[in-house]
């Protein structure tokens, strides 16, 4: 039986109202995997922690498996019936969306999720008030050239601004950005909280923040896994709850991240 663990992090922000304590759950790289029928165990783990919002940082699907989309939609829809859900696409969703042979099935998947209340952010943002504190969730969707293996262009902060605009100085700005390779640009952009996936914990996880490789075939990639803190921002890179491309995990548990933001 496949297992996962829940990992807790805590940060502070003076943008929250006094006494506020906001919990954000992060899921990434499910890749269609099931933990119990209809992902019952995964849902139960989230329900027990009662997050204020669930963040999906991409690659919930497998691009070559459109038949699996309805099952994933049912799981995410069930989450959305219980919690606010914000979803930014990963490379697998993007490849399906822009593939003429798969786009119809993928668009049906998105439409199903939207009807169930899921906020799908195509380089868009959405506001939410949590415990009298204002949050703004941004979903960054970078062009596919930035997923090239192993070399890809440098992502600049100017490009991030072109795609999602500027961060709101009066809100806790949460950036959902699937690919952590461009962490420097995300920090420079000015997010308070950044959530990523994609690297699958480095395949072979070496320590808290380092892994051997990733789906882009990089050796010892930066911002591989765990938490990073720069320029007043906080970045969390999920090792994911599934795997793909290199379907191996060594010293690398699947994780659901719980990020608590306090005043």
Buried (B, 14 or more C-beta within 10 A) or exposed (E): EEEBEEBEBEBEBEBBEEEBEBBBBBBBBBBBBBBEEEBEBBBEBBEEBEBBBBBBBBBBBBBEBBEBBEBBBBBBBBBBEEBBBBBBBBBBBBBBBEBEEBEEBBEBBBEBBEEBEBBBBBBBBBEBEBBEBBBBBBBBBBEEEBBEEEEBEEBBBEBBBEBBEEBBEEBBBBBBBBBBBBBBBBBBBBBBBBBBBBBBBBBBBBEEBBBBBBBBEBEEBBBBBBBBEBEEBBBBBBBBBBBBBBEEBEEBEBBBBBBBBEB
